[in-house]
Amino acid sequence: MNRFKELLVWQKAIDLAVEVYHITENLPKEERYGLISQINRSVISIPSNIAEGAGRNTNKDFNNFLGIAQGSSFELETQLIISNRLNYISKDDFQKIETQLEHIQNMIAKLKKSLNV
């Protein structure tokens, strides 16, 4: 399966990445090599690993990359919680992103389950 662009979870993860990048533009500049870098790497990792896994030859490989994407989503969630508690991200932005992220996490879990690995 290498039609990763057709996967709704990949599309939603791309949308999330774009939105998170816009939000991190407003974080304090001193966080450029700290939270901003970590957040951006985590959010990029989600659709990237979905795509890489979809391009592999077996469901087992795909499942593994989905697991990495899921891990990155939890890493991102943690970083966003910290950013929110530091008042770097507004409550509204945080809740909006958290809702999207939880939806993506559920989609990844269901996709993993459907692979029957």
Biopython code that builds the backbone (N, CA, C, O; Angstrom):
import numpy as np
from Bio.PDB.StructureBuilder import StructureBuilder

atoms = [
    (1, "MET", "N", (0.858, -1.187, 0.000)),
    (1, "MET", "CA", (0.000, 0.000, 0.000)),
    (1, "MET", "C", (0.887, 1.227, 0.000)),
    (1, "MET", "O", (1.475, 1.555, 1.030)),
    (2, "ASN", "N", (0.997, 1.891, -1.088)),
    (2, "ASN", "CA", (1.792, 3.109, -1.104)),
    (2, "ASN", "C", (0.963, 4.323, -1.501)),
    (2, "ASN", "O", (1.503, 5.338, -1.939)),
    (3, "ARG", "N", (-0.312, 4.216, -1.349)),
    (3, "ARG", "CA", (-1.213, 5.339, -1.632)),
    (3, "ARG", "C", (-1.513, 6.092, -0.340)),
    (3, "ARG", "O", (-2.669, 6.296, 0.031)),
    (4, "PHE", "N", (-0.443, 6.497, 0.330)),
    (4, "PHE", "CA", (-0.604, 7.135, 1.638)),
    (4, "PHE", "C", (-1.406, 8.415, 1.552)),
    (4, "PHE", "O", (-2.070, 8.791, 2.518)),
    (5, "LYS", "N", (-1.362, 9.099, 0.409)),
    (5, "LYS", "CA", (-2.098, 10.361, 0.270)),
    (5, "LYS", "C", (-3.607, 10.160, 0.317)),
    (5, "LYS", "O", (-4.357, 11.108, 0.552)),
    (6, "GLU", "N", (-4.049, 8.933, 0.095)),
    (6, "GLU", "CA", (-5.476, 8.621, 0.154)),
    (6, "GLU", "C", (-5.953, 8.315, 1.572)),
    (6, "GLU", "O", (-7.156, 8.264, 1.830)),
    (7, "LEU", "N", (-5.018, 8.113, 2.478)),
    (7, "LEU", "CA", (-5.385, 7.800, 3.860)),
    (7, "LEU", "C", (-5.863, 9.058, 4.571)),
    (7, "LEU", "O", (-5.135, 10.047, 4.659)),
    (8, "LEU", "N", (-7.086, 9.014, 5.073)),
    (8, "LEU", "CA", (-7.663, 10.163, 5.777)),
    (8, "LEU", "C", (-6.813, 10.559, 6.985)),
    (8, "LEU", "O", (-6.671, 11.744, 7.286)),
    (9, "VAL", "N", (-6.250, 9.569, 7.673)),
    (9, "VAL", "CA", (-5.430, 9.868, 8.845)),
    (9, "VAL", "C", (-4.178, 10.653, 8.441)),
    (9, "VAL", "O", (-3.755, 11.554, 9.166)),
    (10, "TRP", "N", (-3.591, 10.326, 7.308)),
    (10, "TRP", "CA", (-2.425, 11.063, 6.819)),
    (10, "TRP", "C", (-2.827, 12.501, 6.474)),
    (10, "TRP", "O", (-2.120, 13.446, 6.822)),
    (11, "GLN", "N", (-3.964, 12.662, 5.788)),
    (11, "GLN", "CA", (-4.443, 13.997, 5.419)),
    (11, "GLN", "C", (-4.682, 14.858, 6.653)),
    (11, "GLN", "O", (-4.305, 16.029, 6.684)),
    (12, "LYS", "N", (-5.308, 14.273, 7.666)),
    (12, "LYS", "CA", (-5.576, 15.020, 8.898)),
    (12, "LYS", "C", (-4.276, 15.346, 9.640)),
    (12, "LYS", "O", (-4.162, 16.409, 10.250)),
    (13, "ALA", "N", (-3.308, 14.445, 9.590)),
    (13, "ALA", "CA", (-2.014, 14.701, 10.227)),
    (13, "ALA", "C", (-1.267, 15.825, 9.511)),
    (13, "ALA", "O", (-0.569, 16.607, 10.157)),
    (14, "ILE", "N", (-1.400, 15.915, 8.209)),
    (14, "ILE", "CA", (-0.798, 17.020, 7.451)),
    (14, "ILE", "C", (-1.459, 18.336, 7.860)),
    (14, "ILE", "O", (-0.774, 19.329, 8.103)),
    (15, "ASP", "N", (-2.786, 18.342, 7.934)),
    (15, "ASP", "CA", (-3.509, 19.553, 8.359)),
    (15, "ASP", "C", (-3.069, 19.981, 9.755)),
    (15, "ASP", "O", (-2.867, 21.166, 10.017)),
    (16, "LEU", "N", (-2.923, 19.007, 10.640)),
    (16, "LEU", "CA", (-2.479, 19.303, 12.001)),
    (16, "LEU", "C", (-1.084, 19.909, 11.988)),
    (16, "LEU", "O", (-0.827, 20.881, 12.699)),
    (17, "ALA", "N", (-0.187, 19.355, 11.198)),
    (17, "ALA", "CA", (1.187, 19.866, 11.128)),
    (17, "ALA", "C", (1.206, 21.329, 10.689)),
    (17, "ALA", "O", (1.927, 22.143, 11.265)),
    (18, "VAL", "N", (0.429, 21.654, 9.685)),
    (18, "VAL", "CA", (0.380, 23.038, 9.205)),
    (18, "VAL", "C", (-0.145, 23.956, 10.296)),
    (18, "VAL", "O", (0.398, 25.038, 10.522)),
    (19, "GLU", "N", (-1.188, 23.528, 10.963)),
    (19, "GLU", "CA", (-1.770, 24.348, 12.024)),
    (19, "GLU", "C", (-0.804, 24.531, 13.199)),
    (19, "GLU", "O", (-0.684, 25.629, 13.743)),
    (20, "VAL", "N", (-0.129, 23.473, 13.580)),
    (20, "VAL", "CA", (0.824, 23.555, 14.689)),
    (20, "VAL", "C", (1.991, 24.464, 14.316)),
    (20, "VAL", "O", (2.464, 25.236, 15.151)),
    (21, "TYR", "N", (2.454, 24.382, 13.086)),
    (21, "TYR", "CA", (3.535, 25.277, 12.651)),
    (21, "TYR", "C", (3.112, 26.738, 12.781)),
    (21, "TYR", "O", (3.907, 27.580, 13.199)),
    (22, "HIS", "N", (1.875, 27.038, 12.427)),
    (22, "HIS", "CA", (1.383, 28.422, 12.569)),
    (22, "HIS", "C", (1.354, 28.846, 14.036)),
    (22, "HIS", "O", (1.680, 29.986, 14.366)),
    (23, "ILE", "N", (0.968, 27.938, 14.898)),
    (23, "ILE", "CA", (0.910, 28.252, 16.331)),
    (23, "ILE", "C", (2.308, 28.458, 16.904)),
    (23, "ILE", "O", (2.521, 29.366, 17.708)),
    (24, "THR", "N", (3.256, 27.629, 16.498)),
    (24, "THR", "CA", (4.604, 27.759, 17.059)),
    (24, "THR", "C", (5.308, 29.025, 16.600)),
    (24, "THR", "O", (6.290, 29.444, 17.213)),
    (25, "GLU", "N", (4.822, 29.635, 15.535)),
    (25, "GLU", "CA", (5.392, 30.916, 15.102)),
    (25, "GLU", "C", (5.223, 31.985, 16.174)),
    (25, "GLU", "O", (5.978, 32.957, 16.205)),
    (26, "ASN", "N", (4.237, 31.813, 17.051)),
    (26, "ASN", "CA", (3.942, 32.806, 18.085)),
    (26, "ASN", "C", (4.589, 32.500, 19.434)),
    (26, "ASN", "O", (4.446, 33.278, 20.377)),
    (27, "LEU", "N", (5.296, 31.380, 19.537)),
    (27, "LEU", "CA", (5.972, 31.070, 20.790)),
    (27, "LEU", "C", (7.180, 31.992, 20.956)),
    (27, "LEU", "O", (7.699, 32.523, 19.974)),
    (28, "PRO", "N", (7.626, 32.180, 22.200)),
    (28, "PRO", "CA", (8.772, 33.070, 22.439)),
    (28, "PRO", "C", (10.002, 32.612, 21.651)),
    (28, "PRO", "O", (10.273, 31.416, 21.545)),
    (29, "LYS", "N", (10.728, 33.562, 21.113)),
    (29, "LYS", "CA", (11.898, 33.261, 20.275)),
    (29, "LYS", "C", (12.956, 32.471, 21.038)),
    (29, "LYS", "O", (13.702, 31.702, 20.431)),
    (30, "GLU", "N", (13.036, 32.647, 22.362)),
    (30, "GLU", "CA", (14.033, 31.892, 23.131)),
    (30, "GLU", "C", (13.726, 30.394, 23.157)),
    (30, "GLU", "O", (14.574, 29.598, 23.562)),
    (31, "GLU", "N", (12.536, 30.005, 22.733)),
    (31, "GLU", "CA", (12.158, 28.589, 22.654)),
    (31, "GLU", "C", (12.457, 27.993, 21.276)),
    (31, "GLU", "O", (12.095, 26.849, 20.999)),
    (32, "ARG", "N", (13.117, 28.768, 20.419)),
    (32, "ARG", "CA", (13.397, 28.318, 19.053)),
    (32, "ARG", "C", (14.099, 26.958, 19.016)),
    (32, "ARG", "O", (13.750, 26.100, 18.204)),
    (33, "TYR", "N", (15.076, 26.764, 19.882)),
    (33, "TYR", "CA", (15.820, 25.507, 19.883)),
    (33, "TYR", "C", (15.346, 24.566, 20.992)),
    (33, "TYR", "O", (15.949, 23.518, 21.223)),
    (34, "GLY", "N", (14.289, 24.935, 21.660)),
    (34, "GLY", "CA", (13.715, 24.112, 22.711)),
    (34, "GLY", "C", (12.370, 23.573, 22.274)),
    (34, "GLY", "O", (12.284, 22.683, 21.428)),
    (35, "LEU", "N", (11.319, 24.127, 22.863)),
    (35, "LEU", "CA", (9.969, 23.624, 22.592)),
    (35, "LEU", "C", (9.564, 23.739, 21.123)),
    (35, "LEU", "O", (8.962, 22.813, 20.578)),
    (36, "ILE", "N", (9.880, 24.845, 20.485)),
    (36, "ILE", "CA", (9.459, 25.012, 19.081)),
    (36, "ILE", "C", (10.037, 23.892, 18.220)),
    (36, "ILE", "O", (9.321, 23.267, 17.438)),
    (37, "SER", "N", (11.323, 23.646, 18.369)),
    (37, "SER", "CA", (11.979, 22.602, 17.594)),
    (37, "SER", "C", (11.379, 21.229, 17.901)),
    (37, "SER", "O", (11.100, 20.454, 16.986)),
    (38, "GLN", "N", (11.183, 20.930, 19.181)),
    (38, "GLN", "CA", (10.622, 19.643, 19.581)),
    (38, "GLN", "C", (9.197, 19.461, 19.064)),
    (38, "GLN", "O", (8.846, 18.403, 18.544)),
    (39, "ILE", "N", (8.387, 20.499, 19.213)),
    (39, "ILE", "CA", (6.992, 20.423, 18.762)),
    (39, "ILE", "C", (6.934, 20.194, 17.257)),
    (39, "ILE", "O", (6.201, 19.327, 16.781)),
    (40, "ASN", "N", (7.712, 20.977, 16.511)),
    (40, "ASN", "CA", (7.678, 20.849, 15.059)),
    (40, "ASN", "C", (8.184, 19.489, 14.590)),
    (40, "ASN", "O", (7.638, 18.920, 13.645)),
    (41, "ARG", "N", (9.221, 18.961, 15.241)),
    (41, "ARG", "CA", (9.716, 17.640, 14.855)),
    (41, "ARG", "C", (8.687, 16.556, 15.174)),
    (41, "ARG", "O", (8.510, 15.615, 14.400)),
    (42, "SER", "N", (8.022, 16.688, 16.298)),
    (42, "SER", "CA", (7.003, 15.694, 16.668)),
    (42, "SER", "C", (5.831, 15.699, 15.696)),
    (42, "SER", "O", (5.375, 14.645, 15.254)),
    (43, "VAL", "N", (5.350, 16.891, 15.369)),
    (43, "VAL", "CA", (4.168, 16.966, 14.500)),
    (43, "VAL", "C", (4.494, 16.507, 13.078)),
    (43, "VAL", "O", (3.639, 15.928, 12.408)),
    (44, "ILE", "N", (5.710, 16.756, 12.613)),
    (44, "ILE", "CA", (6.120, 16.305, 11.282)),
    (44, "ILE", "C", (6.277, 14.785, 11.250)),
    (44, "ILE", "O", (6.040, 14.148, 10.223)),
    (45, "SER", "N", (6.674, 14.221, 12.374)),
    (45, "SER", "CA", (6.903, 12.790, 12.457)),
    (45, "SER", "C", (5.623, 11.975, 12.259)),
    (45, "SER", "O", (5.675, 10.844, 11.776)),
    (46, "ILE", "N", (4.494, 12.538, 12.626)),
    (46, "ILE", "CA", (3.236, 11.780, 12.541)),
    (46, "ILE", "C", (2.891, 11.428, 11.087)),
    (46, "ILE", "O", (2.812, 10.243, 10.765)),
    (47, "PRO", "N", (2.683, 12.411, 10.194)),
    (47, "PRO", "CA", (2.356, 12.027, 8.814)),
    (47, "PRO", "C", (3.530, 11.372, 8.091)),
    (47, "PRO", "O", (3.324, 10.547, 7.200)),
    (48, "SER", "N", (4.754, 11.730, 8.465)),
    (48, "SER", "CA", (5.927, 11.141, 7.811)),
    (48, "SER", "C", (6.002, 9.640, 8.054)),
    (48, "SER", "O", (6.283, 8.872, 7.135)),
    (49, "ASN", "N", (5.750, 9.222, 9.294)),
    (49, "ASN", "CA", (5.809, 7.790, 9.597)),
    (49, "ASN", "C", (4.621, 7.037, 9.028)),
    (49, "ASN", "O", (4.746, 5.871, 8.652)),
    (50, "ILE", "N", (3.473, 7.688, 8.960)),
    (50, "ILE", "CA", (2.322, 7.053, 8.304)),
    (50, "ILE", "C", (2.662, 6.802, 6.837)),
    (50, "ILE", "O", (2.397, 5.720, 6.312)),
    (51, "ALA", "N", (3.243, 7.790, 6.181)),
    (51, "ALA", "CA", (3.601, 7.658, 4.765)),
    (51, "ALA", "C", (4.670, 6.585, 4.567)),
    (51, "ALA", "O", (4.553, 5.741, 3.679)),
    (52, "GLU", "N", (5.710, 6.621, 5.398)),
    (52, "GLU", "CA", (6.779, 5.637, 5.251)),
    (52, "GLU", "C", (6.253, 4.225, 5.468)),
    (52, "GLU", "O", (6.594, 3.308, 4.722)),
    (53, "GLY", "N", (5.422, 4.054, 6.492)),
    (53, "GLY", "CA", (4.865, 2.734, 6.757)),
    (53, "GLY", "C", (3.977, 2.238, 5.628)),
    (53, "GLY", "O", (3.991, 1.057, 5.281)),
    (54, "ALA", "N", (3.208, 3.155, 5.061)),
    (54, "ALA", "CA", (2.325, 2.766, 3.950)),
    (54, "ALA", "C", (3.128, 2.328, 2.735)),
    (54, "ALA", "O", (2.645, 1.551, 1.911)),
    (55, "GLY", "N", (4.338, 2.821, 2.627)),
    (55, "GLY", "CA", (5.183, 2.451, 1.498)),
    (55, "GLY", "C", (5.945, 1.155, 1.683)),
    (55, "GLY", "O", (6.640, 0.706, 0.772)),
    (56, "ARG", "N", (5.823, 0.555, 2.842)),
    (56, "ARG", "CA", (6.510, -0.717, 3.110)),
    (56, "ARG", "C", (5.727, -1.878, 2.518)),
    (56, "ARG", "O", (4.574, -1.729, 2.113)),
    (57, "ASN", "N", (6.372, -3.029, 2.476)),
    (57, "ASN", "CA", (5.793, -4.178, 1.777)),
    (57, "ASN", "C", (4.873, -5.046, 2.616)),
    (57, "ASN", "O", (4.133, -5.864, 2.070)),
    (58, "THR", "N", (4.905, -4.884, 3.939)),
    (58, "THR", "CA", (4.093, -5.778, 4.765)),
    (58, "THR", "C", (3.257, -4.994, 5.766)),
    (58, "THR", "O", (3.586, -3.868, 6.138)),
    (59, "ASN", "N", (2.176, -5.616, 6.186)),
    (59, "ASN", "CA", (1.345, -5.016, 7.230)),
    (59, "ASN", "C", (2.117, -4.891, 8.537)),
    (59, "ASN", "O", (1.898, -3.956, 9.307)),
    (60, "LYS", "N", (3.015, -5.832, 8.783)),
    (60, "LYS", "CA", (3.817, -5.789, 10.000)),
    (60, "LYS", "C", (4.685, -4.522, 10.007)),
    (60, "LYS", "O", (4.775, -3.834, 11.024)),
    (61, "ASP", "N", (5.312, -4.224, 8.891)),
    (61, "ASP", "CA", (6.124, -3.004, 8.794)),
    (61, "ASP", "C", (5.246, -1.765, 8.945)),
    (61, "ASP", "O", (5.599, -0.826, 9.658)),
    (62, "PHE", "N", (4.112, -1.772, 8.275)),
    (62, "PHE", "CA", (3.195, -0.628, 8.351)),
    (62, "PHE", "C", (2.757, -0.421, 9.798)),
    (62, "PHE", "O", (2.735, 0.707, 10.290)),
    (63, "ASN", "N", (2.413, -1.506, 10.470)),
    (63, "ASN", "CA", (1.993, -1.442, 11.860)),
    (63, "ASN", "C", (3.086, -0.822, 12.733)),
    (63, "ASN", "O", (2.800, -0.018, 13.620)),
    (64, "ASN", "N", (4.322, -1.197, 12.479)),
    (64, "ASN", "CA", (5.445, -0.661, 13.244)),
    (64, "ASN", "C", (5.552, 0.858, 13.064)),
    (64, "ASN", "O", (5.727, 1.586, 14.041)),
    (65, "PHE", "N", (5.449, 1.329, 11.836)),
    (65, "PHE", "CA", (5.547, 2.766, 11.581)),
    (65, "PHE", "C", (4.338, 3.530, 12.131)),
    (65, "PHE", "O", (4.458, 4.682, 12.549)),
    (66, "LEU", "N", (3.182, 2.879, 12.127)),
    (66, "LEU", "CA", (2.020, 3.499, 12.765)),
    (66, "LEU", "C", (2.252, 3.644, 14.266)),
    (66, "LEU", "O", (1.822, 4.624, 14.874)),
    (67, "GLY", "N", (2.922, 2.677, 14.852)),
    (67, "GLY", "CA", (3.268, 2.767, 16.264)),
    (67, "GLY", "C", (4.202, 3.933, 16.545)),
    (67, "GLY", "O", (4.064, 4.613, 17.562)),
    (68, "ILE", "N", (5.146, 4.164, 15.651)),
    (68, "ILE", "CA", (6.054, 5.300, 15.800)),
    (68, "ILE", "C", (5.275, 6.607, 15.658)),
    (68, "ILE", "O", (5.495, 7.550, 16.418)),
    (69, "ALA", "N", (4.363, 6.662, 14.684)),
    (69, "ALA", "CA", (3.527, 7.859, 14.499)),
    (69, "ALA", "C", (2.689, 8.109, 15.750)),
    (69, "ALA", "O", (2.545, 9.252, 16.185)),
    (70, "GLN", "N", (2.142, 7.053, 16.320)),
    (70, "GLN", "CA", (1.339, 7.176, 17.540)),
    (70, "GLN", "C", (2.205, 7.713, 18.686)),
    (70, "GLN", "O", (1.777, 8.593, 19.434)),
    (71, "GLY", "N", (3.411, 7.184, 18.816)),
    (71, "GLY", "CA", (4.330, 7.663, 19.844)),
    (71, "GLY", "C", (4.638, 9.142, 19.667)),
    (71, "GLY", "O", (4.681, 9.889, 20.645)),
    (72, "SER", "N", (4.851, 9.567, 18.439)),
    (72, "SER", "CA", (5.114, 10.984, 18.160)),
    (72, "SER", "C", (3.913, 11.842, 18.516)),
    (72, "SER", "O", (4.067, 12.983, 18.953)),
    (73, "SER", "N", (2.716, 11.294, 18.330)),
    (73, "SER", "CA", (1.513, 12.061, 18.671)),
    (73, "SER", "C", (1.415, 12.293, 20.174)),
    (73, "SER", "O", (0.981, 13.358, 20.612)),
    (74, "PHE", "N", (1.815, 11.300, 20.963)),
    (74, "PHE", "CA", (1.797, 11.458, 22.424)),
    (74, "PHE", "C", (2.911, 12.400, 22.878)),
    (74, "PHE", "O", (2.745, 13.162, 23.830)),
    (75, "GLU", "N", (4.033, 12.339, 22.194)),
    (75, "GLU", "CA", (5.127, 13.273, 22.476)),
    (75, "GLU", "C", (4.655, 14.700, 22.199)),
    (75, "GLU", "O", (4.875, 15.601, 23.009)),
    (76, "LEU", "N", (4.011, 14.897, 21.061)),
    (76, "LEU", "CA", (3.475, 16.216, 20.709)),
    (76, "LEU", "C", (2.473, 16.686, 21.747)),
    (76, "LEU", "O", (2.507, 17.842, 22.170)),
    (77, "GLU", "N", (1.584, 15.797, 22.157)),
    (77, "GLU", "CA", (0.576, 16.162, 23.149)),
    (77, "GLU", "C", (1.232, 16.643, 24.440)),
    (77, "GLU", "O", (0.794, 17.629, 25.033)),
    (78, "THR", "N", (2.270, 15.957, 24.870)),
    (78, "THR", "CA", (2.994, 16.342, 26.081)),
    (78, "THR", "C", (3.612, 17.730, 25.931)),
    (78, "THR", "O", (3.520, 18.556, 26.840)),
    (79, "GLN", "N", (4.232, 17.982, 24.799)),
    (79, "GLN", "CA", (4.872, 19.278, 24.557)),
    (79, "GLN", "C", (3.842, 20.405, 24.491)),
    (79, "GLN", "O", (4.110, 21.522, 24.934)),
    (80, "LEU", "N", (2.685, 20.116, 23.949)),
    (80, "LEU", "CA", (1.626, 21.122, 23.894)),
    (80, "LEU", "C", (1.049, 21.405, 25.277)),
    (80, "LEU", "O", (0.703, 22.545, 25.588)),
    (81, "ILE", "N", (0.946, 20.377, 26.101)),
    (81, "ILE", "CA", (0.482, 20.574, 27.478)),
    (81, "ILE", "C", (1.452, 21.491, 28.216)),
    (81, "ILE", "O", (1.034, 22.418, 28.910)),
    (82, "ILE", "N", (2.738, 21.229, 28.064)),
    (82, "ILE", "CA", (3.747, 22.079, 28.705)),
    (82, "ILE", "C", (3.643, 23.511, 28.185)),
    (82, "ILE", "O", (3.671, 24.463, 28.965)),
    (83, "SER", "N", (3.524, 23.659, 26.872)),
    (83, "SER", "CA", (3.413, 25.001, 26.282)),
    (83, "SER", "C", (2.185, 25.742, 26.776)),
    (83, "SER", "O", (2.228, 26.950, 27.012)),
    (84, "ASN", "N", (1.094, 25.014, 26.930)),
    (84, "ASN", "CA", (-0.131, 25.625, 27.440)),
    (84, "ASN", "C", (0.031, 26.050, 28.888)),
    (84, "ASN", "O", (-0.400, 27.138, 29.271)),
    (85, "ARG", "N", (0.647, 25.202, 29.690)),
    (85, "ARG", "CA", (0.848, 25.543, 31.111)),
    (85, "ARG", "C", (1.797, 26.721, 31.289)),
    (85, "ARG", "O", (1.709, 27.458, 32.271)),
    (86, "LEU", "N", (2.709, 26.893, 30.325)),
    (86, "LEU", "CA", (3.612, 28.052, 30.358)),
    (86, "LEU", "C", (2.959, 29.295, 29.743)),
    (86, "LEU", "O", (3.580, 30.353, 29.642)),
    (87, "ASN", "N", (1.694, 29.145, 29.335)),
    (87, "ASN", "CA", (0.937, 30.225, 28.687)),
    (87, "ASN", "C", (1.549, 30.668, 27.365)),
    (87, "ASN", "O", (1.402, 31.823, 26.964)),
    (88, "TYR", "N", (2.231, 29.753, 26.693)),
    (88, "TYR", "CA", (2.770, 30.033, 25.359)),
    (88, "TYR", "C", (1.689, 29.831, 24.299)),
    (88, "TYR", "O", (1.712, 30.460, 23.241)),
    (89, "ILE", "N", (0.745, 28.945, 24.603)),
    (89, "ILE", "CA", (-0.354, 28.630, 23.684)),
    (89, "ILE", "C", (-1.650, 28.938, 24.410)),
    (89, "ILE", "O", (-1.828, 28.561, 25.568)),
    (90, "SER", "N", (-2.549, 29.623, 23.728)),
    (90, "SER", "CA", (-3.820, 29.975, 24.356)),
    (90, "SER", "C", (-4.636, 28.712, 24.637)),
    (90, "SER", "O", (-4.440, 27.672, 24.007)),
    (91, "LYS", "N", (-5.538, 28.827, 25.582)),
    (91, "LYS", "CA", (-6.407, 27.705, 25.939)),
    (91, "LYS", "C", (-7.227, 27.261, 24.734)),
    (91, "LYS", "O", (-7.395, 26.063, 24.506)),
    (92, "ASP", "N", (-7.740, 28.219, 23.958)),
    (92, "ASP", "CA", (-8.538, 27.885, 22.776)),
    (92, "ASP", "C", (-7.724, 27.131, 21.739)),
    (92, "ASP", "O", (-8.172, 26.113, 21.213)),
    (93, "ASP", "N", (-6.517, 27.633, 21.441)),
    (93, "ASP", "CA", (-5.655, 26.951, 20.476)),
    (93, "ASP", "C", (-5.302, 25.550, 20.971)),
    (93, "ASP", "O", (-5.315, 24.586, 20.206)),
    (94, "PHE", "N", (-4.985, 25.454, 22.263)),
    (94, "PHE", "CA", (-4.628, 24.166, 22.835)),
    (94, "PHE", "C", (-5.780, 23.173, 22.704)),
    (94, "PHE", "O", (-5.572, 22.037, 22.280)),
    (95, "GLN", "N", (-6.978, 23.590, 23.061)),
    (95, "GLN", "CA", (-8.127, 22.679, 23.003)),
    (95, "GLN", "C", (-8.434, 22.259, 21.565)),
    (95, "GLN", "O", (-8.781, 21.106, 21.309)),
    (96, "LYS", "N", (-8.307, 23.192, 20.640)),
    (96, "LYS", "CA", (-8.559, 22.870, 19.234)),
    (96, "LYS", "C", (-7.564, 21.832, 18.733)),
    (96, "LYS", "O", (-7.951, 20.849, 18.101)),
    (97, "ILE", "N", (-6.287, 22.050, 19.014)),
    (97, "ILE", "CA", (-5.246, 21.122, 18.578)),
    (97, "ILE", "C", (-5.391, 19.779, 19.292)),
    (97, "ILE", "O", (-5.237, 18.725, 18.675)),
    (98, "GLU", "N", (-5.683, 19.819, 20.579)),
    (98, "GLU", "CA", (-5.831, 18.582, 21.342)),
    (98, "GLU", "C", (-6.965, 17.725, 20.786)),
    (98, "GLU", "O", (-6.839, 16.503, 20.707)),
    (99, "THR", "N", (-8.062, 18.355, 20.403)),
    (99, "THR", "CA", (-9.191, 17.626, 19.816)),
    (99, "THR", "C", (-8.777, 16.958, 18.505)),
    (99, "THR", "O", (-9.073, 15.785, 18.278)),
    (100, "GLN", "N", (-8.095, 17.705, 17.654)),
    (100, "GLN", "CA", (-7.617, 17.147, 16.389)),
    (100, "GLN", "C", (-6.646, 15.995, 16.643)),
    (100, "GLN", "O", (-6.717, 14.954, 15.989)),
    (101, "LEU", "N", (-5.753, 16.191, 17.589)),
    (101, "LEU", "CA", (-4.740, 15.192, 17.887)),
    (101, "LEU", "C", (-5.370, 13.905, 18.425)),
    (101, "LEU", "O", (-4.974, 12.809, 18.030)),
    (102, "GLU", "N", (-6.330, 14.034, 19.306)),
    (102, "GLU", "CA", (-7.013, 12.851, 19.833)),
    (102, "GLU", "C", (-7.731, 12.090, 18.730)),
    (102, "GLU", "O", (-7.758, 10.860, 18.730)),
    (103, "HIS", "N", (-8.309, 12.822, 17.796)),
    (103, "HIS", "CA", (-8.977, 12.181, 16.660)),
    (103, "HIS", "C", (-7.956, 11.393, 15.829)),
    (103, "HIS", "O", (-8.221, 10.259, 15.429)),
    (104, "ILE", "N", (-6.815, 11.982, 15.576)),
    (104, "ILE", "CA", (-5.761, 11.311, 14.808)),
    (104, "ILE", "C", (-5.256, 10.090, 15.567)),
    (104, "ILE", "O", (-5.048, 9.034, 14.969)),
    (105, "GLN", "N", (-5.057, 10.222, 16.866)),
    (105, "GLN", "CA", (-4.617, 9.089, 17.678)),
    (105, "GLN", "C", (-5.611, 7.934, 17.584)),
    (105, "GLN", "O", (-5.205, 6.777, 17.468)),
    (106, "ASN", "N", (-6.895, 8.234, 17.633)),
    (106, "ASN", "CA", (-7.920, 7.191, 17.506)),
    (106, "ASN", "C", (-7.901, 6.561, 16.122)),
    (106, "ASN", "O", (-8.073, 5.350, 15.983)),
    (107, "MET", "N", (-7.692, 7.375, 15.108)),
    (107, "MET", "CA", (-7.638, 6.854, 13.742)),
    (107, "MET", "C", (-6.439, 5.925, 13.561)),
    (107, "MET", "O", (-6.554, 4.877, 12.925)),
    (108, "ILE", "N", (-5.301, 6.301, 14.114)),
    (108, "ILE", "CA", (-4.113, 5.452, 14.017)),
    (108, "ILE", "C", (-4.371, 4.124, 14.728)),
    (108, "ILE", "O", (-4.043, 3.060, 14.201)),
    (109, "ALA", "N", (-4.953, 4.188, 15.913)),
    (109, "ALA", "CA", (-5.238, 2.961, 16.671)),
    (109, "ALA", "C", (-6.165, 2.031, 15.886)),
    (109, "ALA", "O", (-5.947, 0.820, 15.853)),
    (110, "LYS", "N", (-7.187, 2.589, 15.262)),
    (110, "LYS", "CA", (-8.119, 1.767, 14.475)),
    (110, "LYS", "C", (-7.449, 1.191, 13.236)),
    (110, "LYS", "O", (-7.704, 0.047, 12.857)),
    (111, "LEU", "N", (-6.588, 1.994, 12.606)),
    (111, "LEU", "CA", (-5.873, 1.499, 11.427)),
    (111, "LEU", "C", (-4.938, 0.357, 11.824)),
    (111, "LEU", "O", (-4.851, -0.652, 11.125)),
    (112, "LYS", "N", (-4.243, 0.520, 12.940)),
    (112, "LYS", "CA", (-3.369, -0.553, 13.426)),
    (112, "LYS", "C", (-4.170, -1.831, 13.667)),
    (112, "LYS", "O", (-3.749, -2.921, 13.280)),
    (113, "LYS", "N", (-5.304, -1.688, 14.297)),
    (113, "LYS", "CA", (-6.153, -2.847, 14.610)),
    (113, "LYS", "C", (-6.628, -3.529, 13.319)),
    (113, "LYS", "O", (-6.728, -4.755, 13.263)),
    (114, "SER", "N", (-6.914, -2.743, 12.301)),
    (114, "SER", "CA", (-7.417, -3.307, 11.038)),
    (114, "SER", "C", (-6.362, -4.105, 10.277)),
    (114, "SER", "O", (-6.695, -4.884, 9.384)),
    (115, "LEU", "N", (-5.101, -3.914, 10.625)),
    (115, "LEU", "CA", (-4.024, -4.621, 9.921)),
    (115, "LEU", "C", (-3.893, -6.073, 10.358)),
    (115, "LEU", "O", (-3.230, -6.871, 9.696)),
    (116, "ASN", "N", (-4.538, -6.414, 11.492)),
    (116, "ASN", "CA", (-4.521, -7.800, 11.997)),
    (116, "ASN", "C", (-3.120, -8.376, 12.112)),
    (116, "ASN", "O", (-2.854, -9.492, 11.665)),
    (117, "VAL", "N", (-2.235, -7.609, 12.712)),
    (117, "VAL", "CA", (-0.845, -8.089, 12.876)),
    (117, "VAL", "C", (-0.668, -8.672, 14.238)),
    (117, "VAL", "O", (0.424, -9.130, 14.576)),
]
sb = StructureBuilder()
sb.init_structure("model")
sb.init_model(0)
sb.init_chain("A")
sb.init_seg("    ")
for serial, (resi, resn, name, xyz) in enumerate(atoms, 1):
    if name == "N":
        sb.init_residue(resn, " ", resi, " ")
    sb.init_atom(name, np.array(xyz, "f"), 0.0, 1.0, " ", f" {name:<3s}", serial, name[0])
structure = sb.get_structure()
